[in-house]
Structures are given as C-alpha cells and as structure tokens.
Amino acid sequence: MTDGKRFEIDEPTLVKIGALADDLRIEACVVGGYVRDLILGLESKDLDIVVMGDPIKFAGEISRKLDASGIVVFERFRTAQMTIGETKVEVVGARKEKYDPESRKPVVTAGTLEEDLSRRDFTINAMAVGLNRFADYHETSFGQLVDPFDGMTALSERIIDTPLDPSETFSEDPLRIMRAIRFSSRFDASLSPRVRDSITGMKDRLSIVSQERITDEFMKVLAVARPSLGLKLMQETGVMKIVFPEISEMPGVEQRQDHHHKDVFLHTMNVVDNLAGVSDNVWLRFTGLVHDIAKPETKKFIDGVGWTFHGHDEIGARKMKRIFQRMKLPMENLQYVEKLVRLHLRPMALAVDGVTDSAVRRLLFESGEDFDDLMKLCRADITSKNRNLVAEYTSNYDLVYARAREIEEKDRIKSWKPPVNGDEIMGLFKIKPGKDVGVLKKAVETAVLDGVIPNDHESAVAFLKAHFAEILFEK
Ligand code: CTP
C-alpha cells in the first residue's frame, strides 16, 4: 500500500487552491489524471479538485480569487468548471453516485473521499493528493497521496483494473469500456483478466453512449504512440464490431492453391503504427486505418494471378462519407481522407508504368497540398517481410518523390491556381459567362499538366490566343 507517500507539488495554481482551502477550512485534494501523470512524471494540463464540503461555494471562491474565466456550474452534479490561465480546473464535491436503472439518471449524494475514489474508472485514476497545509480539520495534508486501491502498483506494473467490480464500474458509464482500451494502449498496459472479461461481456452497453463520446475516445486511441495496441484490443474483445464494423471484417487469412492472402487487419495495424511513427496527424493515421477498407468486399481469386482487390481504392473512398456521418466525425476532414484513400495506389502504379512528368504533375494536381501525406501513407503501406520487395518499393517511391519535387519547384502544381481566370478570358475573347469559359480554363489546365506550356499567366494567354477556335470547336 502506498497511501501516505508525499509528493513535491509546485504547480502554482494547486498551491493557491490549497491555500484558499486552508483559509476556508475546507478539505481539498487533486485527483485523477493529474495524480497519475505526476507519478509517471508526465505533464498534465487539467486539474480535477475534490472537496469535502460545498464544491460550488469553493469553486466560486477560486474563480474570484484566482482570476478564473468562464466558470460553469452544474448544481445537480455538484461540479463546477473554469479556466485559470491555460489550465482547466474542475471542482467536484466528494460524492457517491448511483444510476437509477429506471431513468438511467445519476443520483448524486455527498460521500467520503474514499467513496468518491471508489466510483472512479480505474485504479490508476483513483488516487488523490492532499492540498491542505494545516492538519487540524482534515486527514490529508499537502502533497500526501491517498491511494486506497493501490493505483501506484497498477501503474508500475502497467495494469488497468477497476476499483470496484468492473461490471459495476462499466454499468455506471459504459464509455469506460473505451477508456480502458485507450489507457491500456496509451500506457502499454494490460487489462486485468476481470476487466477484459467484463468488457467482452458488456460491450453491447456501449449502445447507450452517445456516438460523439465513443468517437472521441476512438480518435484518442489513434493518437497514442502505437495505436495498434488499442485497435487489436478492440478487435479481440468484440468492441470493434460495435464501434467500427468495417474494420472488424478485416481479419482472416485465406488459402487457395498456395496463394494465401495476407490478413488485411494485421497489415492495416502495421500501416497505422508506421504512420504513428512518422506523423502526429491523427487523420493520416485514420486514413491508414481505412485505406484498405474495401478489400474484404472486392477480393477475388483469379486463376493464374492470385488474390486481387480490384477497385478497392475507389470503392473505399466512396464509403468514407457514410462512415463519417455514422461516426459523427468532423466533416472538414472527409475530403482529405477520401482523397488519400482514392490515390493510395497511384504512386506505385506511376512508378511501375514509368515516371513521366505529366503523370507526376497530375498526381501533384490531384493530391495538392496533401501530396507529402500521400507519400507517407504509401511508404507506411510497405509492410512486406521480403527485403527485396521492400527495397524495390522504396526505391520506386524515392523516384516518384524526387521527380515530384523537381516538378513542383518548377511548376508549383500543389497549390493550383488557374494561370488565367474566367473574367480575363471573357474580356480577352469578348465572350459571355457560360460553358465556354470553363472549357477554355480546362484546356489551359490540361496544357500545363501535360507539360505543353509552363504554369504562368503569359504562356496561358498565348496558348489560348493560339488555340481558341480549335479548343471550342473540339469541345
Ligand atoms: N473519470 C471516471 N469515469 C469517466 C471519466 C472520468 O471515473 N468516464 C474520472 C477519472 O478519475 C479520471 C478523472 O475523472 O481520472 C478525469 O477524467 P478525464 O479528464 O476524462 O481523464 P484523465 O484521467 O484526466 O485523462 P486524460 O489525461 O487523458 O484527460
């Protein structure tokens, strides 16, 4: 038992909150993620304060004395939130909370610190550190650890376990099923056998949790250093089938006439981890997760050829909109994901067909500012164990990349702006707004991409003057 261990705390906001608690003779602790991260030596931005007394009154005092902004009070839950500088502070009264099974509404009453800690999600999050310096009216003192469920040991042994029976903890808030997976992958910790069994048995309860909360946790799993840890756990426990059914369809190795097709799920896991190693962009990682999403439905065995997945790039891209809508993912990222899924085979095809300048220009044009991410995806997609193959693919991509850099430097295709605009075309040729303007603009675009003219205004105007009739005649 590690209760009573003392920590040096120099976080100024906490020191001030502690002094205020002393003034008001109210017992206060910092709990949860801050304590966990303190023990792990990690930085933590949010402060969760538990008080044995009136949290709303105390939050009001903090807000006034510490110059907080945006205080929001939730009377019914006995909590208040505010921001102090960069720090988000939540103040909550130590509580017992039960969910009324009839209404599913929580019934909250005041409780002891230990009762409060017991109804938190995991033992690693169920530790508190005292903030008071004067010890005449409370049990804990500044910097002193309260750890009734031995979260310290769970942290050092990297185990995710619940303070109470997991079925009780998960019933209170089934989102904790996702949180267990998130913390497990973030800290490379294993689920205790009872937590694992409970998740497997209770996963259907996720259906009462809002999609936004589930998706938020899902994206946090993608944000960890090795997302495959959490994704595999979701698959093994059956959670993936509920949260992202298309991904849960991916596993399965098939064997036909000596050709076995690689398990798409395991390949995808490697791709996501590879991307996590080179980029913090969770949307690139998401793209890695879904780039082969249409493989299960497009797979076909062709005699003499082996397994094929014809069109999985385009079909996969077209699936994205519905998935984004269903998962309530932010629509501003849809185009990016669609685009990379659609184009993910293109650089290889280009290398195999011979790297022509116009093909590279078209790829730059279609991928635009996301060209570099596309190349990262392609390189992450090389998961073969065959060294020769890896060397061959890598050098193909090097070639495409080098060519693309040269062309981009010269022609600036990525952030494409038409070298002549519609107004100017109308003025030049005395034509009215209409289809012809679009046709002429398109002809300029094609001429640039084909390398017929350089990407500049003068060349574009000269080109249009020379070919005006021919372009409109041939349209
Ligand atoms: N908590 C809980 N059940 C939940 C959410 C939160 O018991 N469903 C408790 C945990 O004690 C947790 C604390 O509330 O530590 C704060 O929650 P939150 O800020 O969501 O998580 P953190 O643990 O701070 O993790 P992170 O650093 O990822 O924000």
Residues whose N, C-alpha, C, O or C-beta is under 5 A from the ligand:
A	BS01	CTP	G32 G33 R119 R120 D121 N125 A126 D173
